[in-house]
Amino acid sequence: MLTIQFLCPLPNGLHARPAWELKEQCSQWQSEITFINHRQNAKADAKSSLALIGTGTLFNDSCSLNISGSDEEQARRVLEEYIQVRFIDSDSVQPTQAELTAHPLPRSLSRLNPDLLYGNVLASGVGVGTLTLLQSDSLDSYRAIPASAQDSTRLEHSLATLAEQLNQQLRERDGESKTILSAHLSLIQDDEFAGNIRRLMTEQHQGLGAAIISNMEQVCAKLSASASDYLRERVSDIRDISEQLLHITWPELKPRNNLVLEKPTILVAED
C-alpha cells in the first residue's frame, strides 16, 4: 500500500465540485483508493463523491490517500501531482463577506431595542413591497407512499431520467452553471447515493419515497454539522437533487406553485 499525505488546500472544504473531480481522478485506477481525514478520523471510498463529501473535510485538514492494487505506483505518481498542483483549481475562491458598517439607528427605532439581523447588500437602493413568505414544499405525501414490488425498478428509471435531464442541461449551459450541473450529475450517479436508498428499502423496509427522503436527511445532517459555512450551504444541493428525483417518480404529486405576484413584493424564501 502507498500513501499520499497532504493538507486540504480547498478554501471552501471538500464540497460537491472538488469531490467530483477527485473522484474522477481516482476512478481511472484499478487500485482501491481510500481517502482519510485525520482530524475527523473519517474514511471514505475516494471513488465516491458522496462519501468524500461526508468526511466533512475543511481547509488545511490533515488528509491522506491510501492506494492499494496492481497499478498503485502509477496511481500514486499521477494523483500526487494532481493533489499538489491542480486540486485547488477545482474549488472557487472563498466568497468574502462585506464588512458591516455600523450605522446608528434613528432614535425612534433605537428606543424600541430591536434585535437586528444584518445581511449582505446585493444591490444599492431601497426596495418597497409587501413582505411575502414562500415556504418550501412538504414531502410528507411522498414519505407516506407504501412500499411496492416496483420500487427498485422505479428508482433505476427515475435516476436514469434525472441523469438524462441533467445531461441535456449540460449541453445547453456553460461556465459556472455547467460545473454545478456536472457535480449534481456526479452525485446521482454515485454508487453510494443510490446504494443507500436501496439499503433503506431492503434493510429498513421503507418505501421508495421514504427511502429517498431518509437518504437526503442523512446526507444533509452530515453537511449541516460541518464547521464550514460553504459546506452547510450545500444542503440545498442535496435537497434539490432529491426533490427532483421524487417529482420524476411521482409527477402527479408535484406541488404547483400558486404564487402570482401582482404588486411590488419582497419575497422571503424558506429553505
Buried (B, 14 or more C-beta within 10 A) or exposed (E): EBEBEBEBBBBBBBBBBBBBBBBBBBEEBEBBBBBBBEBBEBBBBBBBBBBBBBBBBBBEBBBBBBBEBEEBEEBBEBBBEBBEEEBEEBBBEBEEEEEEEEEEEEEEEEEEEEEEEEEEEEEEEEEEEEEEEEEEBEBEEBBEBEBEEEBBEBBEEBBEBBBEBBEEBBEEBEEEEBBBBBBBBBBBBBEBBBEBBBBBBEEEEBBBBBBBBBBBBEBBEBBEEBEBEBBBBBBEBBBEBBBBBBBBBBEEBBEEEEEEEEEEBEEEEEE
